[in-house]
Amino acid sequence: MTNLLKIEELSCQRSNNLIFSNLSFDVQKGKNVEIVGSNGSGKTTLLRCLLGLTERKEGEILWKGQPMEESKHSFFKSCLYQGHQLALKPSFTVIENLIYSHIAFNLKEEEILSAIKDVGLANLKFRSSSDLSMGQLKRLAIAKWLMSDHELYLIDEPFASLDNEGVDLVLKAIKELNSRGCSFLFTSHSRSKVDSKEIILDNYL
């Protein structure tokens, strides 16, 4: 099995406070890792650390066997990151948001419409995203996952603000993308139903 991402003895701090330490795990191609932790355990900090937005105190991050310092360009080209802020433009309609976010991919209109249908927003495609509920905005963000295959999806709390139908949609999307060889590293407050390796971040204080 191919290792995409490998974390070795990683420690991160914020405002001189140690958030977690000695964290080691790997993410394999087509597989998932779920980072479970309480509020303040460092779930978001971990993702930001991988992206270089938060400086690590100790440890090493490897992308396809190469130190992150040497492979940043390849890493950023191969990943999709979704934080708590969904990177959606409130003045854009549903379909305009997807066109804007994937303008470099030269997707056909039918591919965009198919993604909108898959997440249950077909009847809202011309509605401004500012008029959508949080659950509908999360569905729109999931449509962005489906429109192009990324080797690794870094997702902060994908199940937050979703009803049971929305949770099922996330599970289906992850399973579909796994079948295409895509991997997920995502955070949650409690264990989800995703087929994944679980890391309890509270154990790394």
URQUI-V233644 format. One record per residue. N is the residue number from 1. RES is the residue in three letters. PHI is phi in whole degrees, -180 to 180 (none if undefined). PSI is psi in radians with two decimals (none if undefined). Layout:
<<N RES PHI PSI> <N RES PHI PSI>>
This chain:
<<1 MET none 2.38> <2 THR -85 2.22> <3 ASN -80 2.14> <4 LEU -86 -0.95> <5 LEU -124 2.34> <6 LYS -131 2.23> <7 ILE -111 2.22> <8 GLU -126 1.98> <9 GLU 51 0.83> <10 LEU -82 2.33> <11 SER -130 2.41> <12 CYS -132 2.58> <13 GLN -133 2.75> <14 ARG -136 2.17> <15 SER 53 0.78> <16 ASN 67 0.15> <17 ASN -103 2.22> <18 LEU -71 2.17> <19 ILE -93 -0.83> <20 PHE -153 2.84> <21 SER -149 2.74> <22 ASN 56 0.69> <23 LEU -90 2.19> <24 SER -136 2.32> <25 PHE -168 2.99> <26 ASP -136 2.74> <27 VAL -116 2.11> <28 GLN -98 2.73> <29 LYS -59 2.23> <30 GLY 78 0.11> <31 LYS -118 3.00> <32 ASN -129 2.58> <33 VAL -126 2.27> <34 GLU -111 2.12> <35 ILE -96 1.91> <36 VAL -105 2.34> <37 GLY -170 2.80> <38 SER -77 3.00> <39 ASN -59 2.31> <40 GLY 86 0.01> <41 SER -77 -0.28> <42 GLY 109 0.34> <43 LYS -61 -0.89> <44 THR -68 -0.66> <45 THR -59 -0.70> <46 LEU -60 -0.85> <47 LEU -63 -0.73> <48 ARG -65 -0.60> <49 CYS -65 -0.74> <50 LEU -62 -0.58> <51 LEU -85 -0.07> <52 GLY 81 0.22> <53 LEU -88 -0.36> <54 THR -127 2.27> <55 GLU -74 2.35> <56 ARG -83 2.58> <57 LYS -83 -0.79> <58 GLU -147 2.90> <59 GLY 102 3.10> <60 GLU -134 2.53> <61 ILE -121 2.14> <62 LEU -115 2.33> <63 TRP -114 1.99> <64 LYS 53 0.73> <65 GLY 84 -0.07> <66 GLN -111 2.47> <67 PRO -54 2.48> <68 MET -57 -0.56> <69 GLU -60 -0.48> <70 GLU -99 -0.18> <71 SER -128 0.35> <72 LYS -57 -0.76> <73 HIS -61 -0.83> <74 SER -63 -0.72> <75 PHE -61 -0.88> <76 PHE -67 -0.55> <77 LYS -69 -0.46> <78 SER -98 -0.09> <79 CYS -116 2.69> <80 LEU -123 2.19> <81 TYR -110 2.32> <82 GLN -131 1.95> <83 GLY -92 -2.88> <84 HIS -65 -0.59> <85 GLN -84 2.19> <86 LEU -87 0.05> <87 ALA 56 0.79> <88 LEU -113 2.48> <89 LYS -90 2.03> <90 PRO -62 -0.47> <91 SER -83 -0.18> <92 PHE -89 2.62> <93 THR -75 3.01> <94 VAL -54 -0.90> <95 ILE -69 -0.61> <96 GLU -66 -0.66> <97 ASN -60 -0.73> <98 LEU -72 -0.67> <99 ILE -63 -0.79> <100 TYR -64 -0.76> <101 SER -72 -0.36> <102 HIS -121 0.44> <103 ILE -60 -0.54> <104 ALA -78 -0.20> <105 PHE -92 -0.12> <106 ASN 53 0.81> <107 LEU -76 2.58> <108 LYS -79 2.73> <109 GLU -59 -0.67> <110 GLU -66 -0.51> <111 GLU -69 -0.68> <112 ILE -68 -0.77> <113 LEU -65 -0.61> <114 SER -64 -0.73> <115 ALA -64 -0.71> <116 ILE -62 -0.73> <117 LYS -66 -0.70> <118 ASP -62 -0.50> <119 VAL -100 0.16> <120 GLY 78 0.47> <121 LEU -115 0.31> <122 ALA -58 -0.65> <123 ASN -82 0.00> <124 LEU -120 0.25> <125 LYS -63 -0.41> <126 PHE -104 0.19> <127 ARG -89 2.47> <128 SER -64 2.44> <129 SER -67 -0.35> <130 SER -67 -0.31> <131 ASP -97 0.07> <132 LEU -92 2.65> <133 SER -75 2.93> <134 MET -62 -0.70> <135 GLY -62 -0.69> <136 GLN -69 -0.63> <137 LEU -64 -0.68> <138 LYS -64 -0.66> <139 ARG -63 -0.71> <140 LEU -63 -0.68> <141 ALA -64 -0.64> <142 ILE -65 -0.63> <143 ALA -59 -0.62> <144 LYS -64 -0.61> <145 TRP -60 -0.73> <146 LEU -79 -0.27> <147 MET -81 -0.31> <148 SER -156 2.47> <149 ASP -81 2.20> <150 HIS -113 2.57> <151 GLU -66 -0.63> <152 LEU -138 2.29> <153 TYR -108 2.10> <154 LEU -104 1.86> <155 ILE -125 2.15> <156 ASP -90 1.93> <157 GLU 52 1.16> <158 PRO -66 -0.35> <159 PHE -95 -0.07> <160 ALA -65 2.47> <161 SER 65 0.40> <162 LEU -115 2.47> <163 ASP -80 -3.12> <164 ASN -59 -0.67> <165 GLU -66 -0.69> <166 GLY -67 -0.68> <167 VAL -61 -0.77> <168 ASP -61 -0.63> <169 LEU -65 -0.74> <170 VAL -63 -0.79> <171 LEU -59 -0.75> <172 LYS -65 -0.73> <173 ALA -64 -0.77> <174 ILE -64 -0.75> <175 LYS -62 -0.73> <176 GLU -64 -0.78> <177 LEU -70 -0.60> <178 ASN -59 -0.68> <179 SER -66 -0.37> <180 ARG -90 0.03> <181 GLY 94 0.14> <182 CYS -86 2.65> <183 SER -119 2.71> <184 PHE -126 2.37> <185 LEU -121 1.95> <186 PHE -138 2.80> <187 THR -110 2.75> <188 SER -161 2.82> <189 HIS -82 -0.52> <190 SER -144 2.79> <191 ARG -56 2.28> <192 SER -97 -3.09> <193 LYS -93 0.11> <194 VAL -69 2.42> <195 ASP -71 1.78> <196 SER -155 2.84> <197 LYS -86 2.28> <198 GLU -100 2.28> <199 ILE -117 2.08> <200 ILE -90 1.81> <201 LEU -69 -0.48> <202 ASP -62 -0.31> <203 ASN -80 -0.06> <204 TYR -115 0.55> <205 LEU -76 none>>
